[in-house]
Structures are given as C-alpha cells and as structure tokens.
Amino acid sequence: MPAMTVNQKIGILRQAVRRHSPAAYPVPSADPHQSEQLGVIPDHTGL
C-alpha cells in the first residue's frame, strides 16, 4: 500500500472534525513553553 499524501491526511482529518465536532483540540508545537496560552506574548522586561 503506498504512503498517504499530505492532502489525503488532511482530508481524513477534516472528515473526522466534521463527524465529531470537537469543542477543542491540541495544537502540537516545538515551543518549550507549551503550557502557555497560544497568542499571549509574555512580558519578561520587568517594566
């Protein structure tokens, strides 16, 4: 069986989201501070 293409994988993911209508889902990241909220820029200046 040939490997799936990226488009095929995305299609399967889209079908699952439509079928199950999740209220939330994890977004993997290489960020070492994964416990922080997305979109929030911490102020480390101390000002």
C-alpha positions as CSV (number, residue, x, y, z in Angstrom):
1,M,0.0,0.0,0.0
2,P,1.5,3.4,-1.0
3,A,2.0,6.1,1.7
4,M,-0.7,8.7,2.0
5,T,0.0,12.2,0.7
6,V,-0.3,15.2,2.9
7,N,-3.6,16.1,1.1
8,Q,-5.0,12.7,1.9
9,K,-4.1,13.0,5.5
10,I,-5.6,16.5,5.8
11,G,-8.8,15.2,4.1
12,I,-9.1,12.4,6.7
13,L,-8.6,14.9,9.5
14,R,-11.2,17.2,8.0
15,Q,-13.7,14.4,7.8
16,A,-13.1,13.4,11.5
17,V,-13.6,17.1,12.6
18,R,-16.9,17.3,10.7
19,R,-18.1,14.0,12.1
20,H,-17.1,14.6,15.7
21,S,-17.4,18.4,16.0
22,P,-14.7,18.8,18.8
23,A,-15.1,21.8,21.1
24,A,-11.2,22.0,21.3
25,Y,-8.2,20.2,20.1
26,P,-4.5,20.2,20.9
27,V,-2.1,22.1,18.7
28,P,1.4,20.5,18.8
29,S,4.3,22.8,18.9
30,A,8.1,22.7,19.2
31,D,7.8,25.6,21.7
32,P,9.5,24.7,25.0
33,H,6.7,26.6,26.9
34,Q,3.8,24.5,25.6
35,S,1.9,25.1,28.8
36,E,1.5,28.8,27.9
37,Q,-1.6,30.0,26.1
38,L,-1.4,30.5,22.4
39,G,-1.4,34.1,21.2
40,V,-0.2,35.5,24.5
41,I,3.1,37.3,24.5
42,P,4.6,37.3,28.0
43,D,6.2,40.5,29.3
44,H,9.7,39.5,30.5
45,T,11.0,43.0,30.6
46,G,10.1,43.7,34.2
47,L,9.0,47.2,33.4
